[in-house]
Amino acid sequence: MKVTPDIIRYEFIGAKGLVTQSPNINYMGVGGLVVGESKNTFTFQNPEGTRRVIKEVATFDFTFSDGTVVEIDGKLLVGRSEDRLKKSVKRLW
């Protein structure tokens, strides 16, 4: 997968995710398979159960089905997945 600023338009349900940075220490290291997404949260499924993480206060590492790993600031992901399709993002690099 080619990583571009359009990565925020991708579907994250079904990807493996991990919280790598957050001011909330309870979110650090939370991860697993993304099984749900709302406007402000991701829901992760792991062997211990499900955990919901607020997008705005976390940085995520997502691993997609082709093995590509991408780090994304959760502030860019706030909003419903269908609304992110309309969002334009300035080039970050």
N, CA and C of each residue as an Amber inpcrd file, in Angstrom:
protein
   279
   0.8420000  -1.1750000   0.0000000   0.0000000   0.0000000   0.0000000
   0.8860000   1.2370000   0.0000000   0.5500000   2.1780000  -0.8360000
   1.2670000   3.4420000  -0.9000000   0.7270000   4.3580000   0.1930000
   1.6140000   4.8960000   1.0190000   1.2050000   5.7660000   2.1200000
   1.2340000   7.2070000   1.6310000   0.0740000   7.8390000   1.6550000
  -0.0840000   9.2270000   1.2260000  -0.9480000   9.9480000   2.2600000
  -1.1090000  11.2660000   2.1300000  -2.0080000  11.9670000   3.0550000
  -3.4410000  11.4500000   2.9920000  -3.7890000  10.7420000   1.9220000
  -5.1320000  10.1860000   1.8000000  -5.3670000   9.0000000   2.7260000
  -4.3820000   8.6290000   3.5190000  -4.5140000   7.4800000   4.4210000
  -5.6790000   7.6700000   5.3820000  -6.0240000   8.9120000   5.6990000
  -7.1250000   9.1270000   6.6400000  -8.4670000   8.7520000   6.0320000
  -8.5140000   8.5560000   4.7250000  -9.7580000   8.1670000   4.0600000
  -9.9670000   6.6580000   4.0560000  -8.9830000   5.8950000   4.4950000
  -9.0780000   4.4380000   4.4600000 -10.0370000   3.9260000   5.5160000
 -10.4800000   2.7130000   5.3330000 -11.3420000   2.0270000   6.3010000
 -10.4420000   1.3650000   7.3430000 -10.6460000   1.6690000   8.6050000
  -9.7970000   1.1400000   9.6660000 -10.3890000  -0.1000000  10.3290000
 -11.6690000  -0.3530000  10.1340000 -12.2660000  -1.5620000  10.7090000
 -11.6450000  -2.7650000  10.0230000 -11.1320000  -3.6740000  10.8290000
 -10.4550000  -4.8570000  10.3150000  -8.9470000  -4.7450000  10.3560000
  -8.4290000  -3.5380000  10.5840000  -6.9820000  -3.3450000  10.7010000
  -6.5660000  -3.5980000  12.1530000  -5.3000000  -3.9350000  12.3470000
  -4.7670000  -4.0610000  13.7030000  -4.2650000  -2.6950000  14.1280000
  -4.6320000  -2.2900000  15.3200000  -4.2450000  -0.9760000  15.8060000
  -3.6000000  -1.0570000  17.1740000  -2.7930000  -0.0540000  17.4880000
  -2.1220000   0.0320000  18.7800000  -1.9680000   1.4980000  19.1390000
  -2.2750000   1.8510000  20.3750000  -2.0730000   3.2220000  20.8650000
  -0.6180000   3.3460000  21.2790000   0.1170000   4.2520000  20.6220000
   1.5380000   4.4140000  20.9260000   1.8230000   5.6210000  21.8140000
   0.9740000   6.6460000  21.7440000   1.1540000   7.8310000  22.5800000
  -0.1960000   8.3640000  23.0100000  -0.2650000   8.7820000  24.2610000
  -1.4750000   9.3980000  24.7740000  -1.1750000  10.0280000  26.1270000
  -1.7870000  11.1820000  26.4130000  -1.6280000  11.7520000  27.7490000
  -2.3520000  10.9170000  28.8120000  -3.3120000  10.1040000  28.3960000
  -4.0250000   9.2110000  29.3080000  -3.2590000   7.8960000  29.3930000
  -2.6220000   7.6170000  30.5270000  -1.7780000   6.4240000  30.6350000
  -2.5780000   5.1330000  30.5330000  -3.8770000   5.1880000  30.7620000
  -4.6940000   3.9860000  30.6330000  -4.8420000   3.5350000  29.1770000
  -4.6080000   4.4300000  28.2200000  -4.7110000   4.0910000  26.8060000
  -3.4140000   3.5220000  26.2420000  -2.2870000   3.7890000  26.8860000
  -0.9930000   3.3490000  26.3680000  -0.9560000   1.8320000  26.2250000
  -0.6060000   1.3680000  25.0340000  -0.4900000  -0.0610000  24.7870000
  -1.7870000  -0.7630000  24.4660000  -2.9060000  -0.0510000  24.4980000
  -4.1860000  -0.6690000  24.1480000  -4.1780000  -0.9250000  22.6440000
  -4.6020000  -2.0750000  22.2640000  -4.6100000  -2.3770000  20.8410000
  -5.3400000  -3.6680000  20.5500000  -5.3110000  -4.0470000  19.3120000
  -5.9750000  -5.2450000  18.8430000  -6.6270000  -4.9790000  17.5070000
  -7.5750000  -5.7740000  17.1680000  -8.3040000  -5.6380000  15.9200000
  -9.3730000  -4.5610000  16.0730000  -9.4240000  -3.6250000  15.1400000
 -10.4420000  -2.5700000  15.1840000 -11.7640000  -3.1960000  14.7500000
 -12.7250000  -3.2350000  15.6740000 -14.0260000  -3.8460000  15.3810000
 -15.1480000  -2.8220000  15.3100000 -14.8490000  -1.5880000  15.6800000
 -15.8800000  -0.5540000  15.6370000 -15.2630000   0.8230000  15.5790000
 -16.0100000   1.7350000  14.9940000 -15.5540000   3.1170000  14.9100000
 -16.7630000   4.0280000  14.9940000 -16.6640000   5.0320000  15.8420000
 -17.6880000   6.0630000  15.8990000 -17.0140000   7.3900000  15.5750000
 -17.7370000   8.4620000  15.7210000 -17.1940000   9.7760000  15.4090000
 -15.9420000  10.0760000  16.2290000 -15.9430000   9.6960000  17.5020000
 -14.8590000  10.0680000  18.3940000 -14.0550000   8.9080000  18.9600000
 -14.4120000   7.6720000  18.6600000 -13.7240000   6.5350000  19.2840000
 -13.4420000   5.3990000  18.2990000 -12.4330000   4.6000000  18.6540000
 -12.1870000   3.3050000  18.0350000 -12.4620000   2.2460000  19.0860000
 -13.0030000   1.1040000  18.6760000 -13.2030000  -0.0260000  19.5690000
 -12.2660000  -1.1390000  19.1310000 -11.3980000  -1.5700000  20.0570000
 -10.4250000  -2.6130000  19.7850000 -10.8560000  -3.9160000  20.4480000
 -10.7100000  -5.0260000  19.7390000 -10.9820000  -6.3610000  20.2830000
  -9.6380000  -7.0630000  20.4600000  -9.3850000  -7.5560000  21.6730000
  -8.1870000  -8.3440000  21.9410000  -8.5680000  -9.4970000  22.8620000
  -7.6600000 -10.3990000  23.1810000  -8.0170000 -11.5580000  24.0020000
  -8.6290000 -11.2130000  25.3690000  -8.3080000 -10.0480000  25.9060000
  -8.8610000  -9.6460000  27.2100000 -10.2780000  -9.1020000  27.0980000
 -10.7280000  -8.7570000  25.8980000 -12.0600000  -8.1800000  25.7040000
 -11.9990000  -7.0090000  24.7540000 -12.9490000  -6.1100000  24.8790000
 -12.9660000  -4.9320000  24.0130000 -12.6140000  -3.6900000  24.8260000
 -11.9400000  -2.7530000  24.1560000 -11.5980000  -1.4630000  24.7680000
 -11.9300000  -0.3690000  23.7850000 -12.4670000   0.7140000  24.2900000
 -12.8000000   1.8750000  23.4730000 -11.7880000   2.9710000  23.7930000
 -11.2540000   3.6000000  22.7420000 -10.2290000   4.6330000  22.8950000
 -10.6920000   5.8810000  22.1600000 -10.5700000   7.0260000  22.8130000
 -10.9240000   8.3050000  22.2080000  -9.8490000   8.6780000  21.1890000
 -10.2710000   8.9960000  19.9820000  -9.3440000   9.2770000  18.8880000
  -8.4850000  10.5160000  19.1450000  -9.1060000  11.5660000  19.6230000
  -8.4480000  12.8710000  19.6960000  -7.2290000  12.8990000  20.6170000
  -7.1740000  12.0270000  21.6130000  -6.0970000  12.0910000  22.5970000
  -5.0640000  10.9810000  22.4180000  -5.0050000  10.3750000  21.2410000
  -4.0820000   9.2650000  21.0590000  -3.4130000   9.3220000  19.6930000
  -2.2500000   8.6820000  19.6220000  -1.5660000   8.4400000  18.3650000
  -1.5800000   6.9380000  18.1480000  -1.9440000   6.5100000  16.9440000
  -2.1530000   5.0960000  16.6640000  -1.1470000   4.5690000  15.6530000
  -0.7600000   3.3120000  15.8020000  -0.0520000   2.5610000  14.7740000
  -1.0440000   1.5630000  14.2140000  -1.3190000   1.6410000  12.9200000
  -2.2310000   0.7110000  12.2670000  -1.4460000  -0.2020000  11.3480000
  -1.7410000  -1.5060000  11.4030000  -1.1530000  -2.4820000  10.5060000
  -2.2590000  -2.9700000   9.5890000  -2.0840000  -2.7340000   8.2930000
  -3.0930000  -3.1200000   7.3190000  -2.8360000  -4.5300000   6.8140000
  -3.7760000  -5.0690000   6.0450000  -3.7330000  -6.4590000   5.6160000
  -2.4990000  -6.7960000   4.7840000  -1.9030000  -5.8100000   4.1070000
  -0.7090000  -6.0920000   3.3080000   0.5830000  -5.9500000   4.1080000
   0.4780000  -5.6870000   5.4230000   1.6440000  -5.5900000   6.2980000
   2.1680000  -4.1840000   6.4900000   1.6020000  -3.2060000   5.8390000
   2.0280000  -1.8180000   5.9760000   1.6570000  -1.2990000   7.3630000
   2.6310000  -0.6730000   8.0400000   2.3890000  -0.0780000   9.3540000
   2.4650000   1.4380000   9.2060000   1.4320000   2.1320000   9.7020000
   1.3470000   3.5830000   9.5720000   1.0200000   4.1870000  10.9270000
   1.7510000   5.2400000  11.3010000   1.4530000   5.9740000  12.5340000
   0.6170000   7.1940000  12.1660000  -0.5260000   7.3370000  12.8480000
  -1.4480000   8.4340000  12.5380000  -1.8850000   9.1160000  13.8340000
  -1.8520000  10.4350000  13.8280000  -2.3590000  11.2160000  14.9560000
  -3.8800000  11.1160000  14.9500000  -4.4580000  10.7570000  16.0740000
  -5.8920000  10.5730000  16.1720000  -6.6960000  11.8220000  15.8810000
  -6.0970000  13.0080000  16.0360000  -6.8180000  14.2530000  15.7480000
  -7.2290000  14.3150000  14.2850000  -6.4600000  13.6720000  13.4050000
  -6.7940000  13.6520000  11.9780000  -7.9500000  12.7110000  11.6760000
  -8.2380000  11.8040000  12.5930000  -9.2510000  10.7750000  12.3610000
 -10.5970000  11.0800000  13.0020000 -10.6830000  12.1810000  13.7390000
 -11.9410000  12.5250000  14.3950000 -13.0010000  12.8090000  13.3370000
 -14.1310000  12.1920000  13.5030000 -15.2320000  12.3350000  12.5530000
 -15.6740000  10.9710000  12.0840000 -16.8780000  10.9120000  11.5570000
 -17.3840000   9.6420000  11.0410000 -16.5710000   9.2330000   9.8200000
 -16.4510000   7.9420000   9.6150000 -15.6280000   7.4560000   8.5040000
 -16.1360000   7.9770000   7.1630000 -17.4300000   8.0790000   6.9980000
 -17.9600000   8.5910000   5.7290000 -17.6910000  10.0790000   5.5450000
 -17.5370000  10.8220000   6.6340000 -17.2250000  12.2460000   6.5270000
 -15.7460000  12.4830000   6.2330000 -14.8930000  11.5350000   6.6160000
 -13.4570000  11.6690000   6.3330000 -13.1820000  11.6170000   4.8340000
 -14.0700000  11.0130000   4.0670000 -13.8820000  10.9710000   2.6120000
 -13.9040000  12.3660000   2.0110000 -14.6540000  13.2640000   2.6300000
 -14.8040000  14.6220000   2.1210000 -13.6940000  15.5540000   2.6110000
 -12.9630000  15.1250000   3.6220000 -11.9620000  15.9640000   4.2610000
 -10.7030000  16.0520000   3.3980000 -10.1460000  17.2400000   3.2580000
  -8.8790000  17.3920000   2.5710000  -7.7980000  17.6810000   3.6070000
  -6.6370000  17.1110000   3.3690000  -5.5370000  17.2400000   4.3270000
  -4.3310000  17.8190000   3.6180000  -3.6930000  18.7890000   4.2660000
  -2.4520000  19.3240000   3.7160000  -1.3870000  18.2560000   3.8190000
  -0.4710000  18.2570000   2.9170000   0.6050000  17.2690000   2.9320000
   1.3870000  17.4190000   4.2290000   1.6270000  16.3060000   4.9100000
   2.2530000  16.3320000   6.2200000   3.7720000  16.1700000   6.1530000
   4.3030000  15.8150000   4.9730000   5.7510000  15.6320000   4.8560000
   6.2340000  16.1450000   3.5200000
